[in-house]
């Protein structure tokens, strides 16, 4: 929550940071989440922070 | 509930009265040792002094519009190893709140600590103070002029200069949680000031300190409220200004473009107490090949690396306890508005937990406390 508040208010795309409860034995669930995340991220496009050198 | 008293100002001399008051604290053994701001050797500045011998209270000045550091750090140094002596410390509200937060983080031991709080009209940036001080005989004269609107709980703006932004937006002009509160707002400083004693300490104290009980501190309450209302207005404008300026990552990076990684902000912050900050550790001593890889990937990189990460990490680590004292901005050699972002984000983060840093020692630090039923939606989409 603290991290999200910081990111939201300091101009970052907080939607790129995901928090999920996943146990070590929930392999399939983990794989599904990652697939879903990659899809969503691809739709969002490259992160500005990836290319900016001023960081 | 605190009990209210008045301290009569003798011979129209506020500073002589305060000198006697502080000497009484030592002479009457209310405290064994006293940390109190006194004039520097050249009489232009005012700095905390640790006094054992009451004769060494020579030119104590709890009202000076200057705060060269947040004394909570000193209180930590003085109490960390559980001293047996009773330590009295003269502090303003931001210093008291920081001390309470440090106590929760086990960096301050409050067992033998007597907090003497004082109302605060705001302090100047050190360089502005030095300019102003050229026009005055010394710290005393400067203070008396600055206090000349104390009945309205407003600072007299010396040479037309504003006090620090952190002070203009401070929601805590009175020293809540002090054992002994020097409540001078609303008072005629040539006649008398109020002194409020906490339940814990007021037993048998008033006579020893020449305090006379009073029925009401109405003018102190009313002027303090007026002061607070003004500050809240200023604070809200400040929040809007910050959120306007920082719309995206690019605009935040713009704020940090002059950061020289001196870490002054971290050093001055009373809450940043880590013996080895992660940024001084091996974690951030990258191998040279790592730098070259990054440079290759992006074409070029800012050096030193991790500037943005430093500020975000520090924020993540301490903003829950940020008391917005503004020492970070005051210490920044390059004028970065660190205090503004930290206060703004601090306010929002603290609101999430309905937490006010420094409000009460009994209130646990939310970041350091595990609660099973909290934010049930996080992590479960």
Interface residues (C-beta under 8 A of the other chain):
Chain A: X1 X2 X3 X5 X6 X9 X10 X11 X12 X13 X19 X20 X21 X48 X49 X51 X52 X53 X54 X55
Chain B: X243 X246 X247 X248 X249 X250 X251 X252 X253 X257 X298 X299 X300 X301 X302 X305 X307 X308 X309 X312 X315 X316 X319 X320 X341 X344 X345 X348 X349 X352 X367 X375 X378 X379 X380 X381
